[in-house]
Structures are given as C-alpha cells and as structure tokens.
C-alpha cells in the first residue's frame, strides 16, 4: 500500500490509497463470465492495473470497446517492442495486423510474461472484437492499420529530427487519441474532437513515457531502443547512450530538461480537449492519465535519477490523483500545482530555462484564468505540519480497517 516512511511524510495519502486498493479489488471481482471477455478483462488487469481501474467507470458498450482497443494496440506494441524479431518478419506483421483482428485463429508468439500470454491467446481478443458494434470495429481497424504502418516505417528509420519525433509519437500514441475520440463519438456520448487536439493528448502521454523510460529503453536486450531525437541529444553528447555516464551528468540533465520543455508544448491542447468533454466518466478516463503525466514530468525535470533508475510518482500521490480528478476545476488545479513544482526546479543557468519558464507561465495563466484555483485541494503544496502521534494512530487504524475489509467473508 506504500512504505510506512512515505505515509508518515504524507499522511493524507492513506485514505486515497485504501480507496484505490478497495476499488482495484472490486474491479477484479467484476470479470465477465464469458471465456473470451473474461480473458480480455483479466489480461487488462495484468498489463495495466491503473488503466483497468479507470476503464471500469465507462458504460458497458464503450467499456468493452475501449478494453479491446487497448489490448489490440498493446499486442501491436508488443510486436514492435520485441527486439528479437527480425526486421523482415516484424515489418509485414505490423502492416497486416489490422487484418488479423478478424481471424480468431491467428496468433503470433512474442513478448515476455503477460504480454506473451496475450499474444499466444490473441484469439480471445479477436472473438471479443467481432462482437463489438460496427462503428467501434471500424474505428479500431482504422487506427490499428495506421499505427501498424507507422510503426513499420520507424523500424527502418531513426528518430533524427524533432519532426521525426512528433511523427513517431503520432503513430504510437497520437493515433490512440484519435481512436478514443472516435469511440467516444460512436458511443453517442461526445462530439467528435479535432484531430489536432486528440493527437496532442496522445503525444503528451507518449513523450512523458519516452523521457521517463530512457534507461529501460537504452538497456534493452538484445538491441537498445532509441526514441530521443538526435536533433536534441546531439547538442549535449556524441551518442545517446553517453547520457547515462556519470561524467556527462551535467549535460544529461540539460538534455533531459530540453526534452521535458518539448513535451510541455502539448499541455494547452490537452486542457482544451478535456474542457470540451461532457460525460463525467469519459472525462475522468481522459483526465487522470494527463494529470499523472504532468506530475511525472515534474518529478523527472532536472533529475539525474532518470539516467540511474526509475523516477515516478509515489503510490500515494497516484492514488490521490485518481481520487481527486473529477472535474475540470480539479485538472486546472493539478496542472497549476505540478507546473509550480516544475517551475521551482528550473535553474537560470539551464540552456532552455527561458523557454521552459515561458511555457510553464502560459499554462499557469490558463489555469488562473479558469477562475477555479481557489477551489482546489493542493497535490504538492504543504499546508502546515501535523501531529505525528495522531498521524501514526490514523495509519495503524487505516491498515487494520483495510485488513478486516479484505478478509470479510462475501455474502
């Protein structure tokens, strides 16, 4: 549930963590009885617990469509990520993958752990896909076809320029934004959002992941995966892998800050997209990952640990984001708080300091102009000290309550 030390430092994490734990258990109990749907939702919990939790809020038809959309693209991503597959085998599969969804007998063994199970038993996903409404099927097929072609293109192409970087991120994530907008529209719940705003929603998430996952990607076996654009990293080092060397720490952090500053470009579009959503469940489904992204960027900025290990938000803060992100006012507040956190870390001597501050100030102005900041509960600003004895007592009682709830017999 989170380390005791973290809970002592952040006692207000306890309640959201308990709520998150109980919600996760309830979601796992709602696995459909049909074998193919049961496989799909069980697999969703295994490959992305947070996504599986948020998706539960959607209506049944849209929930099923989004679940299958996610698993189809996760399977496509597993093929792209598997560096052991020869290029002459991988490229045709990526290009033709959208056709395989219609064939319940098709599977392709690759990936590891749960991803290998997904690929080996992909027939369950195909069977479920064929039960979706026609509008959902067409949207998923269109995006899968375009994404597979884009992935195939970048198997044979390096990410050289920032334009290449944006194009790659469009194929692997911007198209997800376009696809989700189509699914929301097909459900009758939302107007069809513009492609540019939908694309930015995906790019902001993808660029955050690429920044955070530098070390994992560069150490990939048997072959490293490199998505940071040469146009940016070549200003600081001769080879991308040089960023993880200790003697290059100063240059590495400057390069990291350059990458984060590039990602900040998409924040305003993301706020515009989310502010237009009408359905509360769809809003939360879209907003929670975006708040997590700006929070993660705030953690990564000016942080050498990106090149040493894993940098991510603490579990309690993640639980707090999931619990508190319910309205656009909550999103404005979160974006404002995390941009303040990021702004406090900007070093005036950083080569991109002025550009970074300018982009942060633009976002902060948008959040202030919303007129909702006085209603927020701060994510990152401390509101005074708490009594330690009361905190410890509260944590102990919360743990006991969680234990008793977990072990209560079902009626």
Buried (B, 14 or more C-beta within 10 A) or exposed (E): BBEEEBBBEBBBBBBBBBBBBEBBEEBBEEBBEBEBBBBBBBBBBBBBEBBBBBBBBBBEBBBBBBBBBBBBBBBBBBBBBBEEBEEEEBBEBBBBBBEBBEEBEBBBEBBEEBBBBBBEBBBBBBBBBBEBBEBBBEBBBBBBBBBBBBBBBBEEEEBEEEEBBBBBBBBBBBBBBBBBBBBBBBBEBBEEBBBEBBBBBBBBBBBBBBBBBBBEBBEBEEEEBBBBBBBBBBEBBEEBBBBBEEEBBEBBBBBBBBBBBBBBBBBBBBBBBBEBBEBEBBBBBBBBBBBBBBBBBBBBBBBBEBBEEEBEBBBBBBBBBBBBBBBBBBBBBBBBBBBBBBBEBBEEEBBBBEBBBEBBEBBBEBBEEBEBBEEBBEBBEEEEEEEEEEBBEBBEEBBEEBEEEEEEEEE
